[in-house]
Amino acid sequence: MGDTLVLLQVATGEVSEVNLVYIDSEADVEWSLTSGRRSSSAMGCDQDLTNKGNSAMQMSILQQLKPECDNGSLRIGGDFQRGMDMLVPMEFQKNIFRSLCVDIIGGYEVKPHSRPFMAQIMAQKGSKGVICGGALIKEDWVLTAAHCKAEKAKVVLGAHSLNKSEKEQQTFQIARYIRYPCYDRKTNENDIMLLQLKGKAKLNKAVKPIPLPTSDEDPKSGTVCSIAGWGRTTNRGKRPSAVLMEVNVTVISREICNDKKHYNGKPIITENMICAGDKNGGKDSCNGDSGGPLRCNNVMRGITSFGKKSCGKANGPGVYTLLTKQYLEWIRKTIGGA
């Protein structure tokens, strides 16, 4: 991109306005993120972008600066961030950048250990990263997605942080992994799996099973549900979230989800699946969130299954395995009642 210089201009008196200017000396283009103006002596133009998707343009420019989200606040790095830290109070920075950190999938950090049913399915020592999420449904059973690679994994309960050791954490090897019969990797049908732990969890405030639903209710279109996980918070890179994140999503009808503007039948969103996201995009689960519970009105109704390659797009809402009567009967039979 050539030599890049980022300037910060702060209004005098109380910090009430911040104007971020991005200069690409190679292309001789200057962008003002706040005013929405682009000027270029090489192109001989000065275009006002304020009424032409300026917010999307600002996001695009900031992404070129390679920002990183850190627990809900944006960090640009280098001389630019040092200038920010000297001139702008940290709380004001957070207010400016908070939406930029979560704009792709719209998530927020939950209160530590406030989702005691959440499970991390982690790669064994020697390889890094979270494979999937899951839900503790009994002292020694975790419910997750069938596509998760649990063959060489371990389960961590009571976690908030992905990378730090916490006193609340309990780690277990997996005794058995049982995929639902007829799981189809191509169509994502029957994407549900049970993991039996080697040993039983010690239940406390940080580790507690989530009750299975007493009915197989199919959430209606427009129902607001929540999903949680340690998956990616951006489409850039492969880094998962350092802490447990959560986002509210809205159930979308299967008819809409299957239309040409969405999945177009590739794959078909069946009666065993729930489609949920946001009509404008920006709220979604992402890589690493698979297997986590979808909760509607505080009742687990589904399991995070799949989505399009780019997370948080309006035309590719997340798809979740619906906890149907047949799945619930299989779960209870397998784990011996719950």
N, C-alpha and C positions, 0 to 999 in steps of 0.2 A: 504493500500500500504506500510505500515511500515514507519519507519523514513525516511524522505526525506530531502535532502540538495541540494540547488541549488547554484552553484558558478558562479561568473562572472569574466571573465578575459578580460582585455582591453589592447590592444597593446600600447606600450610606444609611447610618442610623441603625434601627432594628433590622435584623435580617428578614426581609419580607419578600425578596425576589432573588432568585439565582438564575443567571443566564449561562448556560453551558455552550461553549463554542468549540467546534471540532474543525481542525484545519488539515487538509490533505495537501501537502506542498507539491507532491508529484503531479496530482491532477489539478492543482491550483483551485481547489474548491473549499469554500468555508460554509459550515452549517451552523446555524444557531438553533439549538434544541428548544430553547424557551420561546423565541419569537416565531419560529417556524419559517425562517427565511433562508434561502440558499443563494449565494452569490459566487460568481466565478468570472475572473477577468479573462480567462482563456476562452470561456464560452460566451462571454459578453452578455450575461443574463443576471437578473436579480429577481428570483421567483418567490412569491409569497405562498407558503404551503399551509398557512393557518387553517384554511377551510378546505383543504384537500388531503384529508387523512393524515394530519400533522402528527397525531399521537402514534400512529403506526410508523411514520417516518422517524420519529424520535426514538422509538424502540429499536428500529433497524440500525440507527447510528450508534446507539449505546451498545448494541450487540457487537458492533465492529470494534468497540473499545475493549472487548473481552471481559465483561463484568462477571463477577462470581457472587452468588448468593451465600450468605453466611448467617444462618439462624434468622432469616427474615430481613436482613439489611444488605444493601448492595455494596460491594467493594470493587473498585475499578483497579486499584493498584498503581504503583509507580509514583511519579512526580504529581500526577493529577490528584491522587488520593491524599498525598501529603499536603497539597494545597487546600484541599477540602477540609482536612482535619484542622488546619491552622485557622481557616477563615470562617467555617460554618460549624455551629454546634452539632454534636453527634445526633441529638434527638431530631434536629431539623433535617439532617441528612436522611435519617430513617423515614421521616414524613415524605420527603421528596421521592425516595427510591423504593419505598415499601412495595408499591404496586408493580414496579419493574421487576422485582425479585420473583413475584408470584404470578405474573401476568400470563405465563404460558399455561399452567395448570391450576392457577388460582388457589393454591393451598396456604395453610398457616400452621405454625408449630403448635402442637397441643400442650397442655399442661403436663409436665413430666409424670409418667405412671398413672395418668388418668384414664388410660385405655388398657386395663390390666389383662384383657383377653388377647391382646395382640402378641403374635409370635414372629420372630425373625427366623427364616430358614436360611442358614448361612453355609457357605462353602467351608469345607474342613480346612484345617491348618495346612498351609502350603500354597493355598490360593485365596484370593481376596474377594470380598464383596458379598452383598446380600443376594440370594438367588430369588427368593420370593417372600411374601408375607403369609400369614396364616392366622387362624383363630383357635384359641384353646377352648375346647368344648367339654372336656372332662380332664381329670387330673393327669391322665397319661395319653390323651388323644388330641391331635391338632387337625383341623379341617383346612384344606388348601385346594389349589387347582391341580388338575391331573398333568398339565404340561410342565409343571415345575420339576426340575431335575433334582430329586431328593435322594438318589442312589448314593451319593457321596456327600451328604450334608449333615448338619447338626441343627438343633432347634434351641433358640435362646428365648426365654420368657422373662418378663419383668424389665424389659429394656426400654429406654427412651433414646439413648445415644446409640449410634451404629458403630462407632469406633472406640468409644471409651468404656472402660470397665466400670460397672456400677454395682453397689452392694445389693441392689434389688434383683440383679440378674441371676437366673438359674439356667444352666446349660445341660442339654440332654443329647445323647446319641439316639438315632432312630432304630427301633427294633424291627418295625415293619412299615412298608409303604404300600397302600392298597388303592389302586386306581379303580374308579367306577368301571364296571364291565362295559365294553363297547365304546370306550372313549375313542373319539375320532380326531386325530391331530389335524387333518385337512379341513374339516368343517367346524372344529372346536366344539362339537356336540359332546355332552356328558363330561365337561371339563371340571371334574371334582375328584378329590383324593383325600384319603385319611392317612395320617401318620401316627403310629403308636410309638410312644416314647419308651426308652429303657429306664424305667423308674417313674415314680409319680411326683408331680410338682407339689411343693409346699405352698398351700394357698394362703395368701395374705392380701394386703391392700394393693400390692403391685402385681400380683399374679392371681387371677380369678377367671374361671370359665365364663363364656358368654352363653346364655341359655339358647337352645335351639327353639325356633318358632313353634308355637302350638298348632299353627295352621299353615297351609301352603298358599296363603294370600298372594295374589299377583298385583304388585303395586300399580296403581292407576297412573296414566300419563299426567304429568304435572306434579307428582309427589316429590317432595324434596328429601333426598337421602344423603348419607355421608359415607365417605371412604377414607381409609387411612393407610399409611405405609411409609417405607423408607426408600421408595423408588426415586427416579430422576425427577428433578424439579424444573428441568429445561430440556429442550431438544438438542442443545449444544453439548457435545461430549457425552461421556457415559457415567459420570460421577453420580452416585446415589446421594440422597439427602443424609446429612450427618445426624439428624434428629427425626423423631416421628412427626409426620405431617398429616394434615387432614383437610378435606375439601368437601363442600356441599355440591351435589349434582342433582339435576332434575330428570325424572323418568321421562323418556321420549317413547312414543308409541312405536310398535314394531312396524306398522305400516309406513311411518315416516322413515324409520331407520333402514328399511329395505328399499326405499325409493332411489331414483337415479342420482339424486343430490347427495345421498349418503353412501350406504354400502352396496346398493344396487344388486343385492342378492349374492354378493361375493365377500364373505359367505352369507348364507341366508340366516337372518336372525329369527330363530325358532321360538316356539312357545316355552322352551326350556331356558330361555335367555331373557335378560332385562337390558334395555338400552338406556343409558343415562349420561347426561353431560350438560351443556348449556347451548341454547340456540345461537348464541353469538360466539361460541367457543371460549377458550381460556380457562375452563374448569374440567379437569380430567385426571384419571389415574395414568401412570406411565410405567416404563420398564422398571421392574423390581417391586412393583406394587401387587403383582399377580398373587392370587390366593388369599388376599386380605378380605375381610368381610364388608359387604355393602349393608348398611343399616338404614332402615326407613322407620321413622317414628320410634327410634331406639330399639327396633327389633331387627335381628339379622335376617335379611331376605335373599342375599346372594353372595357370590364369591367373584372377586375380580378375575376376569378371564382374558380378554384381548381388546385390541383397538387397532387403529391404523398406525403406520410407521411413525408419523409425526403426531405427538400427543397434543391434546387440547385444541384440535381443529374443529370448526363447526360442522364440517361434513363427515367427521369420524368420531362420534361420541364413544365412550367406553362401553364395553359389553360385559355383562356379568351373568354367571350361571345362576339361574333362579332355583331356590330351594323348594322344589316341587314335592308333592306327596311321595312320589317314588324314590326320590333322593333321600328324603327324611326317613323313610322306612328302611332304606339300605343303611343309612348311618346308624340308626338305633339298633338294628340287627347286628351290625358289625362290631360296635363298641359295647354292646350289652346293655342297652337302655341309657337314656339321658333325658 
